[in-house]
């Protein structure tokens, strides 16, 4: 079993909802990335998504776009992301880390090279936003052969055929995007999320994480009634934007702890 599989199996055994948290590598400063990863875990995160900075993050709203811009000013690259995970693994060998980004950086170094470097660094999986599942059979197979999970997005507009493709090629967990829009967009309709997650489960047997639009404990708790995990990113980035860097770790840990408490109270 992968670290992701092990984590979700443990959560299910404890009747707990997973908490998946996102930050952009290199934001607000490269030297804070690994300490922030540890702070997220200390606050109660079960899976970490580490965003790979990219100049055209098409699925991201303005908050994460700004995070990418800040990281790119420091020259943070995919290679640096591998380094951050390798450093994190020196003291944390259990928390899954998923790299989230876009096809261009993966294609630049080559999919096989990406898999090798990711495995060597201690990465557990990847979300490549603009890799459609129907074009990923070989890549998904190679990822699984190396103990890595390829995680796909599903949206309110996803067809039944696309859902079946995700079921066929995805592993680890599936990520349901709760809004027709970009990250950090407005509030979500939890009743609609419940209906759509139920429909997805007819085809996808993986755990389902729900993200986009989850900004506080109340929303997280409501989504947790139907999801295996909630995913929070933009709200964490906003916390970093509004906090001096010397208090960034504390702020992130405390915010994540409020979400963890809300999830555990359901």
C-alpha positions, 0 to 999 in steps of 0.5 A, a space after each residue: 500500500 502507498 502512504 496515501 492508501 495507508 492514510 485513508 485506510 487509517 482514517 476510515 478505521 477511525 471514522 475520521 474525515 481526512 484533511 488535505 492542505 495545500 501550499 505553494 512551494 516557495 511561498 512566501 519564501 523558499 526557506 519557509 516551505 519545509 517548516 510550513 509543511 511541518 506546521 500543517 501536519 502539527 495542525 492536523 493535516 493528513 495529506 499535504 499538497 505542495 503546489 509546483 509554481 507555474 506561470 499560467 496556473 489556469 485552474 487557480 484563482 487570484 490568491 494562488 496565482 499570487 502565490 505562484 508569482 511570489 514563488 517564481 520571483 525566487 526562481 522556485 522550480 520543480 527541482 526545488 520541490 523535490 528538494 523540499 520533499 526530501 528535506 521534509 522526509 528527514 523527519 517525517 516518513 509517514 505523511 503523504 505528499 502530493 505534488 500539484 501542478 501543470 503538465 509543462 514542468 513535467 514535460 520539460 524534464 520528461 515523465 519518466 524522469 519526473 517519476 524517478 525524481 519524485 520517488 527518490 525524493 519521497 513524493 507519494 503522488 501527483 495531480 497534473 491539472 491539465 493531464 486528461 485521464 484518457 491520455 494518461 494510461 502509460 503515465 498512470 501505469 508507470 506511476 503505480 509501478 513505482 509506488 506513486 499515485 496519479 490523482 485526477 480532478 472531477 468537476 460538476 461538469 464531468 461526464 459519466 465517461 470522464 468519471 469512468 476514466 478517472 476510476 480506471 486510471 486514477 489511484 490514491 484518491 479522487 479530487 472533486 472540484 465543488 465549483 464551476 470556477 477557479 480555486 478560492 471562488 465563492 461559497 459552495 452548495 453542500 447539498 449539490 456536493 452531496 448529490 454529485 459525490 454520491 453519483 461519483 461513488 457509483 463508478 469511483 471506489 477510491 476515497 473522494 476529497 472535496 475542495 474549492 470553496 472550503 474556507 472555514 470549519 462550518 463548511 468543512 464539517 458540512 462537506 465532511 458528511 459526504 466526503 472522505 477528505 476536505 481540501 483547503 488551499 486558498 484560505 491557507 495562502 490568505 492566512 500567509 498573506 496576512 501574517 508576518 513571515 516570522 509568525 507564518 508557521 504558528 498562523 498556519 498551524 492554528 488555522 488548520 487546527 480549527 478545521 481539524 477540530 471542526 471535522 472531528 466534531 461531526 
